[in-house]
Amino acid sequence: MQFVVNGTYISNSDNTFNSSTFPSGFSIYHGLIVDLNGTSDYVHMEAYLDASGTPEVRILGDSTESRTWFGAYRLGD
């Protein structure tokens, strides 16, 4: 999982599971504090998944399953 500010990758989190240790359900949390200029800066998150092999691995969250969250808060004046 990576956080991107204005097109630049600023933070990365790697998680590795294999077929013998893969949990049937798990959550990954990645948080950080970023200074933004308040007008033109933007932030987004990217996640990549290598789903080769079994069991089937996928990131849940679409128009019918709300299981992927991204949030932000404004702190300060």
All heavy atoms as an XYZ file, in Angstrom:
599
protein
N       0.850     -1.150      0.000
C       0.000      0.000      0.000
C       0.904      1.224      0.000
O       1.900      1.263      0.710
C      -0.894     -0.024      1.231
C      -1.807      1.117      1.327
S      -2.936      1.094      2.745
C      -3.094     -0.590      3.168
N       0.537      2.217     -0.777
C       1.346      3.419     -0.887
C       0.471      4.658     -0.833
O      -0.618      4.670     -1.393
C       2.116      3.428     -2.206
C       3.050      2.274     -2.364
C       3.759      2.301     -3.711
O       3.738      3.281     -4.418
N       4.400      1.203     -4.038
N       0.978      5.682     -0.146
C       0.334      6.984     -0.175
C       1.086      7.866     -1.160
O       2.315      7.873     -1.200
C       0.336      7.645      1.203
C      -0.749      7.139      2.100
C      -0.502      6.121      2.998
C      -2.020      7.673      2.030
C      -1.497      5.645      3.824
C      -3.026      7.205      2.853
C      -2.769      6.192      3.752
N       0.319      8.629     -1.948
C       0.887      9.482     -2.989
C       0.374     10.903     -2.768
O      -0.821     11.124     -2.619
C       0.462      8.992     -4.395
C       1.126      9.805     -5.477
C       0.761      7.501     -4.563
N       1.295     11.874     -2.712
C       0.939     13.288     -2.571
C       1.447     14.017     -3.804
O       2.640     13.968     -4.110
C       1.547     13.903     -1.296
C       1.252     15.397     -1.235
C       1.011     13.223     -0.051
N       0.545     14.658     -4.523
C       0.885     15.418     -5.729
C       1.688     14.580     -6.719
O       2.612     15.070     -7.365
C       1.660     16.689     -5.369
C       0.870     17.614     -4.487
O      -0.349     17.688     -4.573
N       1.555     18.318     -3.608
N       1.369     13.293     -6.827
C       2.040     12.421     -7.777
C       3.343     11.820     -7.288
O       4.003     11.091     -8.023
N       3.760     12.098     -6.038
C       5.005     11.575     -5.483
C       4.693     10.570     -4.381
O       3.932     10.862     -3.457
C       5.867     12.721     -4.889
O       6.137     13.669     -5.919
C       7.160     12.190     -4.323
N       5.282      9.378     -4.479
C       5.098      8.359     -3.454
C       5.820      8.798     -2.187
O       7.010      9.095     -2.212
C       5.649      7.016     -3.927
C       4.894      6.458     -5.105
C       5.351      6.650     -6.400
C       3.716      5.760     -4.920
C       4.647      6.159     -7.482
C       3.003      5.260     -5.993
C       3.472      5.466     -7.275
O       2.771      4.979     -8.333
N       5.080      8.867     -1.064
C       5.690      9.355      0.174
C       5.762      8.307      1.268
O       6.502      8.465      2.223
C       4.963     10.599      0.705
C       3.517     10.279      1.068
C       5.032     11.744     -0.285
C       2.858     11.342      1.911
N       4.983      7.239      1.171
C       4.976      6.232      2.231
C       4.550      4.894      1.649
O       3.640      4.821      0.839
C       4.015      6.665      3.340
O       4.057      5.755      4.406
N       5.213      3.823      2.088
C       4.976      2.495      1.540
C       4.843      1.481      2.665
O       5.543      1.571      3.668
C       6.145      2.113      0.618
C       5.944      0.776     -0.035
O       4.839      0.402     -0.367
N       7.019      0.043     -0.196
N       3.964      0.518      2.507
C       3.786     -0.559      3.468
C       3.715     -1.873      2.703
O       2.896     -2.018      1.792
C       2.488     -0.350      4.253
O       2.211     -1.464      5.062
N       4.586     -2.823      3.029
C       4.576     -4.142      2.378
C       4.105     -5.200      3.358
O       4.513     -5.200      4.523
C       5.977     -4.526      1.886
C       6.439     -3.662      0.738
O       5.583     -3.264     -0.065
O       7.642     -3.389      0.655
N       3.251     -6.083      2.900
C       2.763     -7.200      3.705
C       2.885     -8.456      2.867
O       2.420     -8.492      1.735
C       1.301     -6.971      4.102
C       1.146     -5.727      4.950
O       1.396     -5.769      6.127
N       0.774     -4.626      4.325
N       3.505     -9.480      3.436
C       3.733    -10.712      2.696
C       3.116    -11.888      3.440
O       3.361    -12.073      4.633
C       5.251    -10.967      2.522
O       5.827     -9.837      1.873
C       5.491    -12.213      1.701
N       2.318    -12.661      2.727
C       1.731    -13.881      3.258
C       1.964    -14.981      2.231
O       1.959    -14.727      1.037
C       0.217    -13.734      3.484
C      -0.145    -12.634      4.441
C      -0.522    -11.388      3.977
C      -0.095    -12.847      5.803
C      -0.857    -10.380      4.850
C      -0.426    -11.840      6.690
C      -0.809    -10.602      6.209
N       2.150    -16.185      2.680
C       2.217    -17.306      1.749
C       1.040    -18.223      2.003
O       0.258    -18.016      2.925
C       3.571    -18.036      1.823
C       3.816    -18.633      3.191
O       2.914    -19.185      3.798
N       5.044    -18.531      3.678
N       0.902    -19.274      1.218
C      -0.289    -20.123      1.297
C      -0.436    -20.810      2.643
O      -1.536    -21.139      3.058
C      -0.273    -21.168      0.178
O       0.879    -21.971      0.298
N       0.647    -21.032      3.385
C       0.527    -21.706      4.675
C       0.227    -20.740      5.821
O      -0.255    -21.154      6.864
C       1.802    -22.494      4.982
O       2.893    -21.619      5.110
N       0.502    -19.447      5.653
C       0.275    -18.494      6.734
C      -0.805    -17.478      6.418
O      -1.105    -16.636      7.244
C       1.571    -17.715      7.067
O       1.954    -16.953      5.918
C       2.680    -18.643      7.476
N      -1.388    -17.544      5.234
C      -2.377    -16.551      4.829
C      -3.629    -16.678      5.683
O      -4.258    -17.730      5.720
C      -2.728    -16.727      3.353
C      -3.626    -15.645      2.839
C      -3.099    -14.412      2.507
C      -4.988    -15.848      2.725
C      -3.910    -13.388      2.043
C      -5.813    -14.839      2.264
C      -5.264    -13.610      1.921
N      -4.015    -15.599      6.385
C      -5.253    -15.653      7.176
C      -6.474    -15.561      6.275
O      -6.404    -15.008      5.188
C      -5.133    -14.425      8.075
C      -4.256    -13.489      7.325
C      -3.318    -14.340      6.498
N      -7.600    -16.075      6.746
C      -8.806    -16.034      5.921
C      -9.400    -14.642      5.858
O     -10.188    -14.343      4.992
C      -9.847    -17.022      6.448
O     -10.272    -16.617      7.728
N      -9.060    -13.788      6.764
C      -9.501    -12.407      6.742
C      -8.535    -11.565      7.555
O      -8.155    -11.961      8.644
N      -8.113    -10.464      7.030
C      -7.181     -9.618      7.772
C      -7.337     -8.176      7.329
O      -7.893     -7.892      6.275
C      -5.728    -10.083      7.589
C      -5.200     -9.900      6.198
C      -4.469     -8.771      5.861
C      -5.432    -10.859      5.223
C      -3.979     -8.600      4.585
C      -4.942    -10.697      3.945
C      -4.212     -9.561      3.631
N      -6.845     -7.277      8.159
C      -6.891     -5.852      7.849
C      -5.479     -5.299      7.872
O      -4.655     -5.713      8.674
C      -7.725     -5.101      8.881
O      -9.058     -5.529      8.837
N      -5.226     -4.369      6.991
C      -3.947     -3.668      6.959
C      -4.248     -2.202      7.232
O      -5.117     -1.606      6.594
C      -3.263     -3.822      5.597
C      -2.950     -5.281      5.330
C      -2.006     -2.973      5.535
C      -2.473     -5.551      3.920
N      -3.543     -1.629      8.190
C      -3.698     -0.206      8.509
C      -2.401      0.497      8.144
O      -1.312      0.012      8.448
C      -3.999     -0.004      9.989
C      -3.959      1.453     10.383
C      -5.061      2.262     10.154
C      -2.827      2.006     10.949
C      -5.026      3.607     10.483
C      -2.785      3.348     11.279
C      -3.883      4.140     11.052
O      -3.847      5.470     11.373
N      -2.529      1.624      7.493
C      -1.365      2.434      7.149
C      -1.780      3.886      7.317
O      -2.679      4.357      6.632
C      -0.952      2.147      5.704
C       0.324      2.796      5.301
N       1.489      2.088      5.190
C       0.631      4.065      4.999
C       2.465      2.895      4.811
N       1.951      4.105      4.691
N      -1.177      4.575      8.251
C      -1.560      5.954      8.500
C      -0.356      6.860      8.610
O       0.744      6.419      8.933
N      -0.561      8.134      8.311
C       0.514      9.107      8.420
C      -0.060     10.508      8.482
O      -1.235     10.723      8.196
C       1.502      8.978      7.258
C       0.997      9.313      5.866
C       2.166      9.814      5.025
C       0.429      8.076      5.208
N       0.775     11.455      8.866
C       0.408     12.868      8.897
C       1.188     13.566      7.793
O       2.398     13.388      7.669
C       0.724     13.494     10.266
C      -0.106     12.806     11.354
C       0.468     14.993     10.237
C       0.254     13.224     12.756
N       0.468     14.352      6.985
C       1.080     15.024      5.841
C       0.690     16.499      5.872
O      -0.481     16.826      6.085
C       0.588     14.395      4.508
C       1.188     15.100      3.320
C       0.890     12.912      4.474
N       1.665     17.382      5.668
C       1.368     18.812      5.506
C       0.937     19.071      4.066
O       1.633     18.690      3.125
C       2.605     19.662      5.803
C       2.845     19.849      7.280
O       1.863     19.832      8.041
O       4.015     20.023      7.664
N      -0.215     19.708      3.914
C      -0.723     20.083      2.592
C      -0.938     21.589      2.560
O      -1.185     22.199      3.600
C      -2.039     19.348      2.304
C      -1.993     17.818      2.377
C      -3.387     17.243      2.256
C      -1.080     17.263      1.309
N      -0.888     22.183      1.392
C      -1.003     23.639      1.306
C      -2.439     24.151      1.435
O      -2.670     25.343      1.519
C      -0.350     24.175      0.037
C      -1.075     23.781     -1.235
O      -2.214     23.340     -1.215
N      -0.407     23.936     -2.365
N      -3.410     23.272      1.426
C      -4.798     23.675      1.638
C      -5.554     24.085      0.390
O      -6.745     24.343      0.449
N      -4.870     24.191     -0.744
C      -5.572     24.602     -1.961
C      -5.363     23.617     -3.110
O      -6.323     23.090     -3.649
C      -5.132     26.004     -2.417
O      -3.718     26.011     -2.594
C      -5.510     27.064     -1.396
N      -4.133     23.343     -3.491
C      -3.910     22.526     -4.686
C      -3.285     21.155     -4.415
O      -3.222     20.328     -5.318
C      -3.020     23.293     -5.680
O      -1.756     23.561     -5.100
N      -2.809     20.897     -3.193
C      -2.230     19.585     -2.902
C      -3.318     18.520     -2.903
O      -4.474     18.785     -2.541
C      -1.549     19.588     -1.531
C      -0.224     20.335     -1.528
O       0.316     20.581     -2.621
O       0.265     20.645     -0.443
N      -2.957     17.312     -3.313
C      -3.907     16.206     -3.300
C      -3.203     14.923     -2.859
O      -1.999     14.781     -2.991
C      -4.567     16.015     -4.678
C      -3.605     15.623     -5.776
C      -3.413     14.273     -6.097
C      -2.882     16.577     -6.486
C      -2.530     13.908     -7.103
C      -2.008     16.222     -7.487
C      -1.832     14.878     -7.794
O      -0.963     14.512     -8.782
N      -3.989     14.012     -2.300
C      -3.474     12.748     -1.769
C      -4.321     11.614     -2.315
O      -5.545     11.748     -2.440
C      -3.562     12.736     -0.221
C      -3.072     11.413      0.348
C      -2.804     13.888      0.379
N      -3.679     10.504     -2.657
C      -4.433      9.283     -2.947
C      -3.625      8.081     -2.480
O      -2.462      8.202     -2.119
C      -4.851      9.188     -4.415
C      -3.747      8.871     -5.375
N      -3.001      9.836     -5.999
C      -3.269      7.675     -5.836
C      -2.117      9.254     -6.798
N      -2.259      7.951     -6.714
N      -4.269      6.943     -2.451
C      -3.666      5.710     -1.983
C      -3.691      4.692     -3.110
O      -4.644      4.636     -3.883
C      -4.459      5.175     -0.791
C      -3.903      3.900     -0.213
S      -5.028      3.152      0.948
C      -6.233      2.443     -0.151
N      -2.632      3.879     -3.209
C      -2.581      2.799     -4.191
C      -2.285      1.498     -3.456
O      -1.493      1.481     -2.518
C      -1.484      3.056     -5.222
C      -1.724      4.278     -6.064
C      -0.604      4.543     -7.050
O       0.390      3.793     -7.057
O      -0.730      5.510     -7.820
N      -2.920      0.433     -3.897
C      -2.663     -0.891     -3.328
C      -2.477     -1.879     -4.469
O      -3.192     -1.821     -5.475
C      -3.821     -1.330     -2.441
N      -1.507     -2.740     -4.328
C      -1.216     -3.757     -5.330
C      -1.294     -5.121     -4.674
O      -0.929     -5.291     -3.520
C       0.181     -3.545     -5.926
C       0.325     -2.222     -6.605
C       0.847     -1.139     -5.941
C      -0.093     -2.054     -7.923
C       0.969      0.094     -6.564
C       0.024     -0.834     -8.549
C       0.555      0.236     -7.864
O       0.664      1.447     -8.482
N      -1.745     -6.096     -5.431
C      -1.933     -7.436     -4.898
C      -1.466     -8.461     -5.914
O      -1.903     -8.446     -7.061
C      -3.417     -7.650     -4.584
C      -3.836     -9.006     -4.069
C      -3.215     -9.265     -2.706
C      -5.339     -9.086     -3.982
N      -0.565     -9.344     -5.503
C      -0.157    -10.478     -6.329
C      -1.020    -11.647     -5.884
O      -0.809    -12.220     -4.826
C       1.317    -10.794     -6.132
C       1.766    -12.014     -6.925
O       0.936    -12.614     -7.636
O       2.946    -12.370     -6.813
N      -2.012    -11.980     -6.688
C      -3.001    -12.983     -6.301
C      -2.758    -14.328     -6.974
O      -3.683    -15.077     -7.211
C      -4.395    -12.472     -6.622
N      -1.514    -14.635     -7.284
C      -1.233    -15.927     -7.914
C      -1.332    -17.043     -6.884
O      -1.045    -16.848     -5.710
C       0.161    -15.913     -8.552
O       1.143    -15.660     -7.571
N      -1.749    -18.203     -7.312
C      -1.839    -19.364     -6.418
C      -3.177    -19.470     -5.740
O      -4.136    -18.802     -6.064
N      -3.234    -20.365     -4.769
C      -4.454    -20.585     -3.995
C      -4.128    -20.405     -2.535
O      -2.995    -20.628     -2.123
C      -4.992    -22.015     -4.219
O      -3.956    -22.939     -3.909
C      -5.468    -22.207     -5.632
N      -5.038    -20.003     -1.680
C      -6.426    -19.689     -2.002
C      -6.537    -18.393     -2.794
O      -5.578    -17.640     -2.887
C      -7.064    -19.531     -0.627
C      -5.957    -19.051      0.239
C      -4.717    -19.732     -0.286
N      -7.734    -18.159     -3.348
C      -7.961    -16.919     -4.096
C      -7.785    -15.739     -3.151
O      -8.291    -15.724     -2.041
C      -9.379    -16.905     -4.666
C      -9.693    -15.635     -5.413
C     -11.126    -15.583     -5.896
O     -11.782    -16.622     -6.007
O     -11.586    -14.462     -6.156
N      -7.058    -14.769     -3.593
C      -6.782    -13.590     -2.778
C      -7.344    -12.377     -3.506
O      -7.186    -12.240     -4.709
C      -5.259    -13.413     -2.582
C      -4.983    -12.205     -1.715
C      -4.649    -14.657     -1.986
N      -7.993    -11.487     -2.768
C      -8.523    -10.286     -3.400
C      -8.694     -9.182     -2.381
O      -8.743     -9.432     -1.175
C      -9.857    -10.572     -4.082
C     -10.917    -11.101     -3.150
C     -12.111    -11.621     -3.942
N     -13.015    -12.287     -3.041
C     -14.291    -11.996     -2.911
N     -14.826    -11.061     -3.670
N     -15.043    -12.632     -2.063
N      -8.755     -7.979     -2.854
C      -9.050     -6.816     -2.023
C     -10.543     -6.569     -2.144
O     -11.058     -6.395     -3.247
C      -8.259     -5.583     -2.487
C      -6.758     -5.829     -2.357
C      -8.682     -4.358     -1.687
C      -5.905     -4.731     -2.932
N     -11.242     -6.584     -1.025
C     -12.686     -6.382     -1.056
C     -13.017     -4.906     -0.972
O     -12.367     -4.141     -0.286
C     -13.347     -7.111      0.108
C     -13.212     -8.631      0.099
C     -13.876     -9.218      1.333
C     -13.824     -9.215     -1.150
N     -14.058     -4.536     -1.656
C     -14.550     -3.170     -1.629
C     -14.971     -2.741     -3.018
O     -14.149     -2.623     -3.905
N     -16.239     -2.592     -3.224
C     -16.768     -2.136     -4.500
C     -18.121     -1.489     -4.228
O     -18.408     -1.130     -3.084
C     -16.856     -3.285     -5.511
C     -17.706     -4.456     -5.037
O     -18.626     -4.243     -4.204
O     -17.469     -5.578     -5.490
N     -18.945     -1.374     -5.230
C     -20.234     -0.702     -5.043
C     -21.187     -1.481     -4.141
O     -22.137     -0.921     -3.625
C     -20.895     -0.446     -6.397
O     -21.144     -1.674     -7.059
N     -20.941     -2.785     -3.921
C     -21.824     -3.571     -3.067
C     -21.146     -4.023     -1.770
O     -21.833     -4.389     -0.842
C     -22.329     -4.824     -3.810
O     -21.214     -5.625     -4.196
C     -23.133     -4.434     -5.029
N     -19.818     -4.012     -1.693
C     -19.100     -4.404     -0.487
C     -18.211     -3.257     -0.042
O     -17.205     -2.978     -0.657
C     -18.214     -5.636     -0.738
C     -18.987     -6.907     -1.007
C     -18.047     -8.090     -1.105
O     -17.326     -8.346     -0.139
O     -18.047     -8.736     -2.154
N     -18.627     -2.575      1.019
C     -17.862     -1.423      1.508
C     -16.842     -1.884      2.539
O     -17.056     -1.788      3.730
C     -18.804     -0.397      2.118
O     -19.731      0.031      1.163
N     -15.710     -2.394      2.077
C     -14.696     -2.898      2.996
C     -13.340     -2.236      2.810
O     -12.379     -2.619      3.434
C     -14.548     -4.403      2.827
C     -15.812     -5.141      3.188
C     -15.591     -6.613      3.161
N     -16.830     -7.304      3.425
C     -16.945     -8.593      3.507
N     -15.884     -9.357      3.343
N     -18.094     -9.159      3.752
N     -13.245     -1.280      1.938
C     -12.004     -0.555      1.739
C     -12.262      0.902      2.090
O     -13.176      1.515      1.552
C     -11.535     -0.674      0.271
O     -11.436     -2.050     -0.069
C     -10.189     -0.007      0.072
N     -11.451      1.461      3.022
C     -11.682      2.820      3.482
C     -10.450      3.679      3.273
O      -9.327      3.224      3.429
C     -12.028      2.839      4.973
C     -13.297      2.159      5.301
C     -14.567      2.675      5.229
C     -13.455      0.820      5.763
N     -15.489      1.745      5.617
C     -14.822      0.581      5.955
C     -12.578     -0.219      6.035
C     -15.330     -0.613      6.403
C     -13.079     -1.420      6.478
C     -14.446     -1.606      6.661
N     -10.688      4.917      2.944
C      -9.647      5.937      2.893
C     -10.247      7.183      3.503
O     -11.353      7.583      3.150
C      -9.225      6.206      1.443
C      -8.211      7.304      1.316
C      -6.863      7.038      1.496
C      -8.599      8.600      1.026
C      -5.919      8.046      1.383
C      -7.657      9.609      0.899
C      -6.325      9.328      1.088
N      -9.563      7.777      4.461
C     -10.098      8.954      5.096
C      -9.030      9.997      5.351
O      -7.833      9.701      5.339
N      -9.465     11.229      5.574
C      -8.537     12.320      5.856
C      -9.220     13.329      6.774
O     -10.443     13.454      6.773
C      -8.110     12.992      4.558
N      -8.421     14.023      7.551
C      -8.913     15.059      8.450
C      -8.064     16.309      8.288
O      -6.858     16.226      8.085
C      -8.837     14.602      9.922
C      -9.705     13.430     10.209
C      -9.198     12.133     10.134
C     -11.048     13.601     10.549
C     -10.007     11.043     10.406
C     -11.856     12.507     10.807
C     -11.320     11.236     10.741
O     -12.109     10.172     10.999
N      -8.698     17.439      8.400
C      -7.963     18.708      8.367
C      -7.683     19.123      9.797
O      -8.588     19.227     10.626
C      -8.798     19.785      7.667
C      -8.067     21.094      7.565
C      -8.937     22.133      6.847
N      -8.244     23.368      6.686
C      -8.207     24.329      7.604
N      -8.837     24.175      8.753
N      -7.547     25.432      7.364
N      -6.421     19.382     10.114
C      -6.008     19.825     11.427
C      -5.449     21.231     11.317
O      -4.717     21.543     10.385
C      -4.933     18.904     12.014
C      -5.288     17.424     12.093
C      -4.085     16.628     12.561
C      -6.453     17.206     13.028
N      -5.792     22.090     12.243
C      -5.244     23.445     12.225
C      -6.291     24.484     11.873
O      -7.484     24.225     11.905
N      -5.820     25.668     11.539
C      -6.704     26.807     11.257
C      -7.485     26.620      9.982
O      -7.070     26.183      8.999
C      -5.899     28.097     11.164
C      -5.257     28.408     12.513
O      -5.743     27.892     13.526
O      -4.279     29.174     12.523
